[in-house]
Amino acid sequence: MKTLFIGGIKSGKSYSAEQYTLALGSDQKPHYLATTELLDDEMNERISLHRRQRGGEFITLEAPLELYGTLKTTESPVLIECTTMWINNMLYHGRTNEQIVEHIEKVLALPNDLVFVHNDVGSGIIPDNPLARQYVDISGAVSQLIASRCDEVYHCIAGIATKIK
C-alpha cells in the first residue's frame, strides 16, 4: 500500500502520517525515513520537535539523498518525511529534475507499505527567481507522480486529514 499526506507547512500532515503508519498493523516496527539535513539552529529545533513527537515508535533512518538505497532492504512500513525536503537536498547537491523523478520512480516500485509526506508548495505565487521556480515545478511534478501511484491520498489542513483518493 502506498499513501500520500500532502498539505501546507504546519498543516498537521506529519502527525497524521505518523498515526496512519502506526495503525497499518504490521507485525514489524515501522521505519521513519528522515530526509532533512541539519543546516542551522532553527532546523535543528524542527528536527528535535519531530523526534520528540514520534518518540520510540519508529526505527529512524536518515537519508537526505539516497532514499532508494536506504529503503531497498527494509521490509516493514516506511514513513518518508518528507519528499519536499528531499527534493530541496537533491537540487542543492546538483541533481537534475530527471534524476529526481528517476529516483522517486525507483522508490515507488519498492514492495513496502510506503507513507509519503509532501508539502504543497504550489498554492502560492510564481517565485521571482529561477531556482525557486525549478523547486516549485519539480515539487509539483513529484507530488503528482506520487499521488498517481498511491492507493490513498490525504490532504491536510488545520490538523485535519481529509481523504481525497
Secondary structure as GFF3:
##gff-version 3
##sequence-region A 1 165
A	DSSP	beta_strand	2	7	.	.	.	ID=ss1
A	DSSP	alpha_helix	13	22	.	.	.	ID=ss2
A	DSSP	beta_strand	31	34	.	.	.	ID=ss3
A	DSSP	alpha_helix	41	54	.	.	.	ID=ss4
A	DSSP	beta_strand	59	62	.	.	.	ID=ss5
A	DSSP	alpha_helix	67	71	.	.	.	ID=ss6
A	DSSP	beta_strand	78	81	.	.	.	ID=ss7
A	DSSP	alpha_helix	83	92	.	.	.	ID=ss8
A	DSSP	alpha_helix	97	108	.	.	.	ID=ss9
A	DSSP	beta_strand	114	119	.	.	.	ID=ss10
A	DSSP	alpha_helix	130	149	.	.	.	ID=ss11
A	DSSP	beta_strand	152	157	.	.	.	ID=ss12
A	DSSP	beta_strand	160	163	.	.	.	ID=ss13
###
